[in-house]
Amino acid sequence: MLSNKHIQELELVMEFEKVEECFKEVSSWIENVGRKGLKETVNLDDSLEMLLQAQKQFKEFDLVASEYCKRGQEALKKMDRWEDFSSVDVHSYRVKLQTYRDQLEEFCTQLDETRHRICETVRLYEFFDKVRQGICCTERRV
């Protein structure tokens, strides 16, 4: 039984090394491109026209970012079996895995929040634009 457990752990380590390339690529993209892209959407412009332009640019970024999130989540899913192993031999791999998981979850959450914030801001600006137009039309009639 002990021998089988060690063999399974070795198989997991070999699997981790295969999947780690994907983790490294996703992690690198998040740190070098993704976080920068999210920071660019912190300050949204004051006009509806500029906001719609920012939304369009974000949608392009969002497509790429969502693909990286998906790839990272798929790679993490392959490593779900690690939860059952608690030996010292695989501890360092579990720590790496948790670091990747935390980074990915944080970025994907920020991406979702930014997507929602931009959408809601556009809706609010469109509403205020309609109200402003309604007030202008009413003033002209009077």
C-alpha positions as CSV (number, residue, x, y, z in Angstrom):
1,M,0.0,0.0,0.0
2,L,2.8,2.4,0.9
3,S,4.5,1.7,-2.4
4,N,1.3,2.3,-4.3
5,K,0.9,5.6,-2.5
6,H,4.4,6.7,-3.5
7,I,3.8,5.7,-7.1
8,Q,0.6,7.8,-7.1
9,E,2.5,10.7,-5.6
10,L,5.2,10.4,-8.3
11,E,2.5,10.3,-11.0
12,L,1.0,13.5,-9.5
13,V,4.3,15.2,-9.5
14,M,4.9,14.3,-13.1
15,E,1.4,15.5,-14.0
16,F,2.0,18.7,-12.1
17,E,5.1,19.4,-14.0
18,K,3.2,19.0,-17.3
19,V,0.4,21.3,-16.2
20,E,2.7,23.8,-14.5
21,E,3.7,25.3,-17.9
22,C,0.1,26.4,-18.4
23,F,0.0,27.8,-14.8
24,K,3.2,29.8,-15.5
25,E,1.9,31.2,-18.8
26,V,-1.5,32.2,-17.3
27,S,0.3,33.6,-14.2
28,S,2.7,35.6,-16.3
29,W,-0.1,37.0,-18.5
30,I,-2.1,38.1,-15.4
31,E,0.9,39.8,-13.9
32,N,2.3,41.5,-17.0
33,V,-0.9,42.2,-19.0
34,G,-4.0,41.4,-17.1
35,R,-3.5,43.6,-14.0
36,K,-2.4,46.5,-16.2
37,G,-5.6,46.2,-18.3
38,L,-7.8,46.2,-15.2
39,K,-6.0,49.3,-13.8
40,E,-6.7,51.1,-17.0
41,T,-10.4,50.9,-16.3
42,V,-10.3,52.4,-12.9
43,N,-11.1,55.9,-14.0
44,L,-14.0,56.0,-16.4
45,D,-14.5,59.1,-18.5
46,D,-17.2,61.6,-17.8
47,S,-19.1,61.5,-21.1
48,L,-21.3,58.7,-22.5
49,E,-19.4,58.7,-25.8
50,M,-16.0,58.2,-24.0
51,L,-17.5,55.6,-21.7
52,L,-18.9,53.6,-24.6
53,Q,-15.4,53.7,-26.2
54,A,-13.9,52.5,-22.9
55,Q,-16.5,49.7,-22.8
56,K,-15.7,48.6,-26.3
57,Q,-12.0,48.5,-25.5
58,F,-12.7,46.6,-22.3
59,K,-14.8,44.0,-24.2
60,E,-11.8,43.2,-26.3
61,F,-9.5,42.9,-23.3
62,D,-12.3,40.9,-21.5
63,L,-12.3,38.3,-24.3
64,V,-8.6,37.6,-24.0
65,A,-8.7,37.7,-20.1
66,S,-11.6,35.4,-19.9
67,E,-9.8,32.9,-22.1
68,Y,-6.8,33.0,-19.8
69,C,-9.1,32.5,-16.8
70,K,-10.7,29.5,-18.5
71,R,-7.3,28.0,-19.3
72,G,-6.1,28.5,-15.7
73,Q,-9.3,27.0,-14.3
74,E,-9.1,23.9,-16.6
75,A,-5.5,23.4,-15.5
76,L,-6.5,23.7,-11.8
77,K,-9.3,21.2,-12.4
78,K,-6.7,18.6,-13.6
79,M,-5.0,19.0,-10.3
80,D,-8.0,18.4,-8.0
81,R,-6.7,15.0,-7.0
82,W,-4.0,16.7,-5.0
83,E,-6.4,17.5,-2.3
84,D,-6.3,13.9,-1.2
85,F,-2.5,13.8,-0.7
86,S,-1.0,15.2,2.4
87,S,2.5,13.8,2.5
88,V,5.6,16.0,3.0
89,D,6.8,15.0,-0.5
90,V,4.0,16.8,-2.3
91,H,3.7,19.7,0.1
92,S,5.8,22.1,-1.9
93,Y,3.7,21.3,-5.0
94,R,0.5,21.9,-3.1
95,V,1.8,25.3,-2.0
96,K,2.5,26.2,-5.6
97,L,-0.9,25.0,-6.7
98,Q,-2.6,27.1,-4.0
99,T,-0.6,30.2,-5.0
100,Y,-1.8,29.7,-8.6
101,R,-5.3,29.1,-7.5
102,D,-5.4,32.3,-5.3
103,Q,-3.9,34.4,-8.0
104,L,-6.4,33.1,-10.6
105,E,-9.4,33.5,-8.4
106,E,-8.4,37.0,-7.4
107,F,-7.9,38.1,-11.0
108,C,-11.1,36.4,-12.3
109,T,-13.1,38.1,-9.5
110,Q,-11.6,41.5,-10.3
111,L,-12.4,40.9,-14.0
112,D,-16.0,40.1,-13.2
113,E,-16.3,43.1,-10.9
114,T,-14.9,45.4,-13.6
115,R,-17.2,44.0,-16.2
116,H,-20.2,44.6,-14.0
117,R,-19.0,48.1,-13.0
118,I,-18.5,49.2,-16.6
119,C,-21.9,47.8,-17.6
120,E,-23.7,49.5,-14.8
121,T,-21.9,52.8,-15.4
122,V,-22.9,52.7,-19.1
123,R,-26.5,52.0,-18.1
124,L,-26.5,54.9,-15.6
125,Y,-25.0,57.3,-18.1
126,E,-27.5,56.2,-20.8
127,F,-30.4,56.8,-18.3
128,F,-29.1,60.2,-17.4
129,D,-28.7,61.1,-21.1
130,K,-32.3,60.1,-21.7
131,V,-33.4,62.2,-18.7
132,R,-31.3,65.2,-19.9
133,Q,-32.9,64.9,-23.4
134,G,-36.3,64.7,-21.9
135,I,-35.7,67.8,-19.9
136,C,-34.4,69.7,-22.9
137,C,-37.4,68.6,-25.0
138,T,-39.8,69.7,-22.2
139,E,-38.0,73.1,-21.9
140,R,-38.3,73.7,-25.7
141,R,-42.1,73.1,-25.5
142,V,-42.6,75.5,-22.7
